[in-house]
Amino acid sequence: MTIAEDGAVDLEERIRLPRSMRLRLTRNGLTLVPVTQAHLTTQRRIANQIEERLPGWTPVGEFGVLPSREGYSPEPDVSAVPSDTLKPGASTFPEDLLRFVVEVVSPESAERDYSTQPDHYALRGIEAYLVVNVLTARWTLLTRPENGSYQHSVSGTFGEKIEIPVEDQTLVLNSSQFMRV
């Protein structure tokens, strides 16, 4: 952790935040992030589908990706790691364990989820990045990272299936289960 990250953790422990809010350290500083029911429900439903439909993998959420790069460690909303590598006490995972990450858009994160985050994940070689926008009921799947950016993109609306390649399997998400604000 960087000094700034340590400071954010210390500050978060001292401030009593409502459960509906999170404190995030971004390149722009500390941000208070509201968490909507649509965000939480969609995040949970994605994790449930991963557990049901991706044998050998365990869903994980709200964790730091290691190593930190340029003083920043992204915190995806949902992903999965091979079940045999899961450490129950872990709050961070090395980037090489992650084949895909999912970010659920909130009003505060919309710009970052579409502009900054793809670069962070592509630079790390994460093979697929799914953006689920509960504000517009749309999703975007970015794949084929190369030279710090994703080379392929497919988008759709809630109700369509999403196919995410995960090693020798394909995770098929039912986006009709996602919730819109």
C-alpha positions in Angstrom: 0.0 0.0 0.0 1.2 3.5 -0.7 1.2 6.3 1.9 -1.9 7.7 0.3 -3.7 4.4 0.5 -2.7 3.9 4.1 -4.0 7.4 4.9 -7.3 6.6 3.2 -7.7 3.4 5.1 -6.9 5.2 8.4 -9.4 8.0 7.6 -12.1 5.6 6.6 -11.7 3.8 10.0 -12.0 7.1 11.8 -15.1 8.4 9.9 -18.4 6.7 10.6 -19.9 6.3 7.1 -23.4 5.1 6.5 -23.5 1.6 5.1 -24.9 3.1 1.9 -21.7 5.1 1.3 -18.1 4.1 0.5 -14.9 6.1 0.6 -12.8 5.6 -2.5 -9.2 6.8 -3.2 -9.0 7.7 -6.9 -6.4 9.8 -8.9 -8.6 12.8 -8.1 -8.4 12.2 -4.3 -10.9 10.9 -1.8 -14.4 10.4 -3.1 -17.6 9.6 -1.2 -19.5 7.1 -3.2 -23.2 6.4 -2.8 -24.1 2.7 -3.2 -27.5 2.2 -4.8 -29.7 -0.9 -4.4 -29.5 -1.5 -8.2 -25.7 -1.6 -7.8 -25.7 -4.0 -4.9 -28.3 -6.3 -6.4 -26.7 -6.4 -9.8 -23.3 -7.1 -8.2 -24.7 -9.9 -6.1 -26.6 -11.5 -9.1 -23.4 -11.5 -11.2 -21.5 -13.2 -8.3 -24.3 -15.8 -8.0 -24.3 -16.5 -11.7 -20.5 -16.9 -11.6 -20.8 -19.4 -8.8 -23.5 -21.4 -10.7 -22.1 -21.3 -14.2 -18.3 -21.3 -13.9 -17.0 -24.6 -12.4 -13.7 -24.4 -10.7 -13.9 -20.7 -10.0 -15.0 -18.7 -7.0 -16.6 -15.2 -7.3 -14.9 -12.4 -5.5 -15.8 -8.8 -5.1 -14.6 -5.4 -3.8 -10.9 -6.3 -3.6 -7.7 -4.7 -4.5 -5.7 -5.8 -7.6 -2.0 -6.2 -7.1 0.5 -5.0 -7.8 -0.3 -1.3 -7.4 0.7 0.6 -10.5 1.4 4.4 -10.4 0.2 4.4 -6.9 -3.2 2.9 -7.9 -4.8 -0.4 -7.3 -8.2 -0.8 -8.9 -11.0 -2.4 -6.9 -13.4 -4.3 -9.2 -16.9 -4.9 -8.1 -16.9 -8.6 -9.2 -14.5 -11.1 -10.6 -13.5 -14.8 -10.0 -10.4 -16.6 -9.1 -9.5 -20.3 -9.5 -11.1 -22.0 -6.4 -7.9 -23.7 -5.5 -6.1 -20.3 -5.2 -8.7 -18.6 -2.9 -7.4 -17.5 0.5 -10.4 -16.8 2.7 -8.7 -13.9 4.5 -7.5 -12.2 1.3 -8.6 -8.6 0.4 -6.3 -8.4 -2.6 -5.5 -10.6 -5.5 -2.6 -10.7 -8.0 -3.6 -9.5 -11.5 -2.4 -12.8 -13.0 -5.2 -14.7 -11.3 -7.9 -12.5 -12.9 -9.2 -13.5 -16.3 -12.0 -10.9 -16.2 -13.3 -8.1 -14.0 -16.7 -6.5 -13.8 -17.5 -2.9 -12.8 -21.1 -1.9 -12.0 -21.6 1.8 -12.9 -22.8 4.2 -10.3 -23.4 8.0 -10.9 -20.0 8.8 -9.4 -18.0 6.1 -11.3 -19.5 6.4 -14.8 -16.7 8.4 -16.4 -13.9 6.4 -14.7 -15.6 3.0 -15.6 -15.6 3.8 -19.3 -12.4 5.9 -19.7 -9.8 5.2 -17.0 -10.5 1.7 -15.8 -10.2 0.0 -19.2 -6.6 1.2 -19.5 -5.8 0.0 -16.0 -7.2 -3.5 -16.6 -5.8 -3.8 -20.2 -2.3 -2.8 -19.0 -2.5 -5.6 -16.4 -3.4 -8.1 -19.2 -6.8 -8.9 -17.8 -8.5 -10.6 -20.7 -12.0 -9.3 -20.4 -13.5 -6.2 -18.8 -17.3 -6.0 -18.4 -19.0 -2.6 -17.6 -22.6 -3.0 -16.4 -24.4 0.3 -16.5 -27.4 0.1 -14.1 -28.2 3.8 -15.0 -28.9 3.0 -18.7 -29.6 -0.7 -18.6 -26.7 -1.4 -21.0 -23.5 -3.4 -20.8 -20.1 -3.3 -22.6 -17.6 -6.2 -22.8 -14.1 -5.3 -23.8 -11.7 -8.1 -24.7 -8.3 -8.7 -26.3 -5.9 -6.5 -24.4 -2.9 -5.3 -26.4 -0.4 -2.5 -25.7 -2.5 -1.1 -22.8 -5.9 -1.0 -24.5 -8.7 -3.5 -25.4 -8.9 -4.3 -29.1 -12.5 -5.6 -29.2 -15.8 -4.3 -27.8 -19.4 -5.6 -27.8 -22.3 -3.9 -26.2 -25.9 -4.7 -25.5 -29.0 -4.1 -23.4 -30.2 -5.8 -20.3 -32.0 -8.9 -21.3 -29.3 -10.1 -23.7 -26.8 -12.8 -22.7 -23.2 -11.9 -22.2 -20.5 -14.4 -23.1 -17.2 -14.0 -21.3 -14.2 -16.2 -22.2 -12.6 -17.7 -19.1 -9.7 -20.0 -20.1 -11.2 -23.1 -21.6 -14.8 -22.1 -20.6 -17.3 -19.5 -21.5 -19.2 -17.7 -18.7 -22.7 -16.9 -19.9 -24.4 -14.1 -17.8 -28.1 -13.5 -18.0 -28.3 -9.8 -18.0 -32.1 -9.8 -17.6 -31.4 -10.4 -13.9 -29.5 -7.1 -13.6 -31.4 -4.2 -12.0 -31.8 -0.7 -13.4 -31.9 2.5 -11.3 
